[in-house]
Amino acid sequence: MRIQGFPDNYILTGPIRGRSGKVRFLDQHRQVANSVPPPMAKILAHEIKTILCQDYLKFSVTP
């Protein structure tokens, strides 16, 4: 999971898919595959915050 950006001590929960593939809930492999890597999520969140703060300041200035 290190290649996805998760820390080494991160623990996944839930079933691990067996050979039959019959798992009712998402398995651990799919949880990792469908996730946004934490470093990328942090960068995206920072950029969204920056844009929202700029828009807020632009529209909240009172003459």
C-alpha positions as CSV (number, residue, x, y, z in Angstrom):
1,M,0.0,0.0,0.0
2,R,3.0,2.2,0.2
3,I,2.9,2.9,-3.5
4,Q,-0.6,4.3,-3.0
5,G,0.7,6.7,-0.3
6,F,-0.7,5.0,2.7
7,P,1.5,4.9,5.8
8,D,3.1,1.6,6.7
9,N,1.1,1.3,9.9
10,Y,-2.3,1.8,8.1
11,I,-4.7,-1.2,8.8
12,L,-7.4,-2.2,6.3
13,T,-10.5,-3.8,7.7
14,G,-13.0,-6.1,6.0
15,P,-12.9,-9.4,4.1
16,I,-10.2,-10.3,1.7
17,R,-11.6,-11.8,-1.5
18,G,-11.4,-15.5,-1.7
19,R,-10.9,-17.5,-4.9
20,S,-14.6,-17.8,-5.4
21,G,-15.0,-14.0,-5.5
22,K,-18.2,-14.3,-3.5
23,V,-17.9,-11.5,-1.0
24,R,-20.9,-9.4,-0.1
25,F,-19.0,-6.3,1.0
26,L,-16.1,-4.5,-0.7
27,D,-12.9,-6.4,-0.3
28,Q,-9.6,-4.9,0.9
29,H,-8.1,-5.0,-2.6
30,R,-10.9,-3.0,-4.0
31,Q,-10.8,-0.5,-1.2
32,V,-7.2,0.3,-2.0
33,A,-7.7,0.2,-5.8
34,N,-10.7,2.6,-5.6
35,S,-9.1,5.0,-3.1
36,V,-7.6,8.4,-3.8
37,P,-4.0,8.2,-2.5
38,P,-3.7,10.3,0.7
39,P,-0.9,12.6,-0.6
40,M,-3.0,13.4,-3.7
41,A,-6.1,14.0,-1.6
42,K,-4.2,16.4,0.6
43,I,-3.0,18.4,-2.4
44,L,-6.5,18.5,-3.9
45,A,-8.0,19.6,-0.6
46,H,-5.4,22.4,-0.3
47,E,-6.2,23.7,-3.8
48,I,-9.9,23.6,-3.3
49,K,-9.5,25.5,0.0
50,T,-7.3,28.1,-1.7
51,I,-9.9,28.6,-4.5
52,L,-12.8,28.9,-2.0
53,C,-10.9,31.3,0.2
54,Q,-10.1,33.5,-2.8
55,D,-13.7,33.5,-3.9
56,Y,-14.9,34.3,-0.4
57,L,-12.5,37.2,-0.1
58,K,-13.4,38.5,-3.5
59,F,-17.1,38.6,-2.8
60,S,-17.0,39.6,0.9
61,V,-15.1,42.9,0.5
62,T,-17.3,45.7,1.6
63,P,-16.8,49.2,0.1
